[in-house]
Amino acid sequence: MLNRVGFAIIPGLFSVFLLQPAVAMPPQEGAGQMKIIYVITDEQKLYAWEGNKLVYEFDVVTGRPGKETVPGVFQIFRKHKDYTSKTYGSEMPYTMFFSEDGKAIHGTHWATLRSYIHTYVNESVGSMGCVGLTDEDAEAMFNWAPKNTRIVILEEEPEDSEE
């Protein structure tokens, strides 16, 4: 699966999203190779790349029906080590906001179990639109990704048609 995502989808997105001026983002803080985060909601996976090297691969829990994690190209614009949702009153450790309507990558309770259930049993177990990780994984991402790191969210991979 990693080869399919790492070498088929990801490089194609680099050429599409990084070369088109319509989605140009400000440079990241600090020096080094470009960091980019991909979230594939169909797989309930997050892939973190630095240059052409996969640094992290984590299970995630994304939005439930009616509160979907919207596909698109975003960037981290605000970070909080300790944060509590103003809307839901939920603790959100290691929060990295990427949308103006409050969507973020953050730690959440039972992330791995919820990811599995969301993928294989019932997608209503998903989040309220955020990308939830275990607290440990969220801390790793928080420490790895500076503000302005690009986030690409895909709903699902296109299916091959056999006709």
SULVEN-V777713 format. One record per residue. N is the residue number from 1. RES is the residue in one small letter. SS is DSSP state (~ for helix, > for strand, _ for the rest). PHI is phi in degrees with one decimal (none if undefined). OMEGA is omega in degrees with one decimal (none if undefined). Layout:
# SULVEN-V777713
N;RES;SS;PHI;OMEGA / N;RES;SS;PHI;OMEGA
This chain:
# SULVEN-V777713
1;m;_;none;179.9 / 2;l;~;-59.9;179.5 / 3;n;~;-61.5;-179.7 / 4;r;~;-61.6;-178.7 / 5;v;~;-74.8;-174.9 / 6;g;~;-65.3;-173.0 / 7;f;~;-113.0;179.6 / 8;a;~;-101.1;-175.6 / 9;i;~;-81.3;-171.1 / 10;i;~;-59.8;-180.0 / 11;p;~;-60.0;177.3 / 12;g;~;-61.0;179.1 / 13;l;~;-69.5;176.6 / 14;f;~;-55.8;-177.4 / 15;s;~;-67.6;-179.2 / 16;v;~;-76.1;-171.3 / 17;f;~;-85.7;-175.6 / 18;l;~;-89.5;-176.0 / 19;l;~;-102.4;-178.7 / 20;q;_;-93.4;-177.4 / 21;p;~;-60.9;-177.2 / 22;a;~;-62.1;-179.4 / 23;v;~;-117.5;179.8 / 24;a;_;-63.1;-179.0 / 25;m;_;-118.4;176.1 / 26;p;_;-63.1;178.8 / 27;p;_;-64.2;179.1 / 28;q;_;-73.7;174.0 / 29;e;_;-70.2;174.6 / 30;g;_;81.6;-179.2 / 31;a;_;-95.3;176.8 / 32;g;_;114.1;-178.8 / 33;q;_;-74.5;-178.9 / 34;m;_;-64.4;175.3 / 35;k;>;-104.7;179.3 / 36;i;>;-149.1;-179.1 / 37;i;>;-116.1;174.5 / 38;y;>;-112.7;174.2 / 39;v;>;-118.9;178.1 / 40;i;>;-111.7;-172.2 / 41;t;_;-67.0;178.9 / 42;d;_;-62.4;-179.5 / 43;e;_;-93.0;-174.3 / 44;q;_;54.5;-177.7 / 45;k;>;-132.5;171.5 / 46;l;>;-120.8;177.2 / 47;y;>;-122.2;178.4 / 48;a;>;-111.4;-176.8 / 49;w;>;-116.0;169.9 / 50;e;>;-124.3;-170.8 / 51;g;_;64.1;179.5 / 52;n;_;-104.3;-178.9 / 53;k;>;-110.9;174.1 / 54;l;>;-73.9;-176.9 / 55;v;>;-98.4;-179.1 / 56;y;>;-137.9;169.6 / 57;e;>;-138.3;-176.5 / 58;f;>;-129.8;167.1 / 59;d;>;-72.7;177.9 / 60;v;_;-133.5;168.8 / 61;v;>;-119.9;-178.2 / 62;t;_;-115.9;-169.9 / 63;g;>;-61.1;175.8 / 64;r;_;-85.9;178.4 / 65;p;_;-54.8;-177.3 / 66;g;_;89.7;178.6 / 67;k;_;-135.1;-173.8 / 68;e;_;-62.0;169.0 / 69;t;_;-81.7;-170.5 / 70;v;_;-74.4;177.2 / 71;p;_;-68.1;178.1 / 72;g;>;155.0;178.9 / 73;v;>;-113.2;-175.5 / 74;f;>;-133.1;170.9 / 75;q;>;-148.5;177.1 / 76;i;_;-74.6;-179.4 / 77;f;_;-117.6;178.8 / 78;r;>;-153.2;-179.4 / 79;k;>;-131.5;175.8 / 80;h;>;-141.0;178.1 / 81;k;_;-65.7;177.3 / 82;d;_;-120.5;-178.0 / 83;y;_;-144.3;173.9 / 84;t;>;-123.0;-178.9 / 85;s;_;-59.9;176.2 / 86;k;_;-72.7;-178.2 / 87;t;_;-81.6;-172.6 / 88;y;_;-108.8;179.9 / 89;g;_;71.3;-177.7 / 90;s;_;-90.8;173.1 / 91;e;>;-70.2;-179.3 / 92;m;_;-133.8;-178.9 / 93;p;_;-66.3;176.5 / 94;y;_;56.1;-176.1 / 95;t;>;-84.8;174.9 / 96;m;>;-128.5;-177.8 / 97;f;>;-74.5;178.8 / 98;f;_;-130.7;176.6 / 99;s;_;-137.9;-178.1 / 100;e;_;-65.5;179.3 / 101;d;_;-90.4;170.7 / 102;g;_;95.4;178.2 / 103;k;_;-73.9;-176.1 / 104;a;>;-152.7;166.2 / 105;i;>;-96.1;-177.8 / 106;h;>;-161.9;175.3 / 107;g;>;-73.1;179.8 / 108;t;_;-153.5;-179.4 / 109;h;_;-69.8;174.0 / 110;w;_;56.2;-174.4 / 111;a;~;-57.8;-176.6 / 112;t;~;-66.6;178.7 / 113;l;~;-63.8;179.5 / 114;r;~;-63.6;177.3 / 115;s;~;-62.0;-179.9 / 116;y;~;-62.4;-179.3 / 117;i;~;-62.4;179.7 / 118;h;~;-59.0;-177.0 / 119;t;~;-76.7;-168.3 / 120;y;~;-110.6;-174.4 / 121;v;_;-118.3;-174.1 / 122;n;_;-157.5;-175.1 / 123;e;~;-70.3;177.7 / 124;s;~;-70.7;177.7 / 125;v;~;-83.0;-177.0 / 126;g;_;-68.7;-178.4 / 127;s;>;-83.7;175.7 / 128;m;_;-92.2;177.6 / 129;g;_;118.6;178.5 / 130;c;_;-79.2;174.9 / 131;v;>;-107.9;-176.0 / 132;g;>;-95.3;177.8 / 133;l;>;-125.9;168.6 / 134;t;_;-61.1;179.5 / 135;d;~;-58.6;179.9 / 136;e;~;-63.6;178.9 / 137;d;~;-67.1;178.6 / 138;a;~;-63.6;177.8 / 139;e;~;-64.5;178.3 / 140;a;~;-60.3;179.1 / 141;m;~;-65.3;-179.8 / 142;f;~;-58.6;-179.3 / 143;n;~;-74.3;-176.3 / 144;w;~;-83.7;-170.4 / 145;a;_;-99.8;175.2 / 146;p;_;-77.0;172.7 / 147;k;_;-55.7;-179.0 / 148;n;_;77.2;174.0 / 149;t;_;-64.2;-178.7 / 150;r;>;-74.3;176.0 / 151;i;>;-125.5;177.6 / 152;v;>;-114.5;179.7 / 153;i;>;-110.8;178.1 / 154;l;>;-116.0;176.2 / 155;e;_;-66.9;-177.9 / 156;e;_;-159.6;177.4 / 157;e;_;-79.1;177.0 / 158;p;_;-64.7;177.8 / 159;e;_;-84.1;175.1 / 160;d;_;-74.3;177.3 / 161;s;_;-95.7;179.6 / 162;e;_;-113.7;179.9 / 163;e;_;-123.3;none
